[in-house]
Amino acid sequence: MKTRFVLTALALAAAFTSAPGMAADAAKGAAMSEDFLTANAKKPGWKTTPSGLQYHVDKEVKGAKKPAPGSVVTVHYAGTLTDGTEFDSSIKRGEPATFPLPNVIQGWQEGVPMMGVGESWTFAIPYQLAYGAQGRPPVIPPAATLIFKIELISAKTLAP
């Protein structure tokens, strides 16, 4: 069953990226993402991990507990495209979001465990650590770098 799912996912991805105009959109998005990340890395206070994830610590809490990679976290967040277009926000919904870190995009899986509870960080997540070259149209364009402002409210490590 797992093999069937993987093969189906690969076939869908191949069909999607080979659709007319999709490859061009992905190439354009990748170039725009690269330009944004290059400029962003030069801004004061921004750091880049080896994977390319960029982050800025907006509010630091000394000695704060950090979540383990498999933790369930509760956060407030706002997600935008590099042009400032907001595509999701727990803040606007007025309710924090709770989810297991293994169930979110790779950029969150890498970045959120670096945070301490009570801290607020801003992440610039390259498309390779987000939704890939295909994006999530119509909300997230192909090869889009995503900006997330995240406040880590709590973290619960699950028992093995």
C-alpha positions in Angstrom: 0.0 0.0 0.0 2.8 2.4 0.9 4.6 1.7 -2.4 1.4 2.4 -4.3 0.9 5.7 -2.5 4.5 6.8 -3.3 4.2 5.9 -6.9 0.9 7.7 -7.2 2.4 10.8 -5.5 5.3 10.7 -7.9 3.1 10.4 -10.9 0.9 13.3 -9.8 4.0 15.4 -9.1 5.4 14.6 -12.6 2.1 15.4 -14.2 1.7 18.6 -12.3 5.2 20.0 -13.0 5.0 19.0 -16.7 1.7 20.8 -17.3 2.0 23.7 -19.7 3.4 26.8 -18.0 4.1 25.1 -14.7 7.8 24.6 -15.4 8.1 28.2 -16.4 6.2 29.3 -13.3 8.5 27.2 -11.1 11.6 28.6 -12.7 10.4 32.1 -12.3 9.5 31.4 -8.7 12.8 29.8 -8.0 14.7 32.8 -9.3 12.5 35.2 -7.3 13.1 33.1 -4.2 16.8 33.0 -4.7 16.9 36.8 -5.1 14.8 37.4 -2.0 16.9 35.0 0.2 20.2 36.5 -1.0 19.1 40.0 -0.1 17.4 38.9 3.2 20.6 37.1 4.4 22.4 40.5 4.3 19.9 42.2 6.6 21.0 42.8 10.3 20.1 40.0 12.7 19.3 37.4 10.1 21.0 34.0 10.2 21.0 31.1 7.8 21.2 27.4 8.6 23.2 24.9 6.4 19.8 23.8 4.8 19.1 27.4 3.7 16.5 28.2 6.4 16.8 31.8 7.4 15.7 33.1 10.8 15.6 36.3 12.9 15.0 36.1 16.7 12.4 38.8 17.4 11.9 38.0 21.1 14.4 35.9 23.1 13.7 34.2 26.4 16.9 33.2 28.2 16.9 29.5 29.4 13.6 28.8 27.7 12.6 25.1 27.1 13.1 24.0 23.5 10.8 21.5 21.9 12.2 18.1 20.7 11.8 17.4 17.0 8.8 15.1 17.6 7.0 17.4 20.0 3.4 18.7 19.8 3.6 22.5 19.8 1.2 25.3 20.3 2.0 28.4 18.4 0.6 31.7 17.1 1.8 32.4 13.6 1.3 34.4 10.5 2.4 33.2 7.1 3.1 35.5 4.1 4.6 35.4 0.7 7.7 37.5 0.1 5.5 40.3 -1.3 3.7 40.5 2.0 0.5 38.7 0.9 -0.8 36.9 4.0 -2.0 33.3 3.3 -2.7 32.0 6.8 -2.8 33.4 10.3 -3.7 31.8 13.7 -3.5 35.4 15.0 -6.3 36.6 12.7 -8.4 33.5 13.7 -7.9 34.5 17.3 -6.9 31.0 18.4 -3.4 29.4 18.6 -2.7 26.3 16.5 -1.5 23.0 17.9 0.1 20.3 15.9 2.8 17.6 15.9 6.1 18.9 14.4 6.5 15.9 12.1 3.2 16.9 10.4 4.3 20.3 9.2 6.6 21.6 6.4 10.3 20.8 6.7 11.2 24.5 7.4 9.0 24.4 10.5 10.4 21.0 11.5 13.9 22.5 11.5 13.2 25.9 12.8 10.6 25.5 15.6 12.9 23.2 17.7 15.5 25.9 17.7 13.1 28.2 19.5 12.4 28.4 23.2 8.9 28.5 24.7 7.8 32.1 24.9 10.1 33.2 22.0 9.0 34.9 18.8 11.0 34.3 15.6 10.6 35.2 11.9 11.6 32.5 9.4 12.2 32.8 5.7 11.6 29.3 4.4 13.0 28.5 1.0 10.6 26.6 -1.3 12.7 23.4 -1.0 11.8 23.4 2.7 8.2 24.4 2.2 5.9 23.2 -0.7 8.6 22.6 -3.3 8.6 23.7 -6.9 4.9 22.9 -7.3 3.7 25.2 -4.5 0.1 24.9 -3.4 -1.9 26.9 -6.0 -3.8 29.0 -5.9 -2.7 30.2 -2.5 1.0 29.5 -2.6 2.7 29.9 -6.0 5.3 27.5 -7.5 8.7 27.7 -5.8 7.6 30.3 -3.3 9.7 31.3 -0.3 7.4 31.6 2.7 7.8 34.0 5.6 6.4 32.9 9.0 6.3 35.0 12.2 6.0 32.4 14.9 5.4 32.7 18.7 6.1 29.4 20.5 3.5 29.2 23.2 4.1 25.6 24.5 5.7 22.3 23.6 4.9 18.9 24.7 7.2 16.0 24.1 5.4 12.8 23.3 6.4 9.6 25.1 8.1 7.0 22.9 
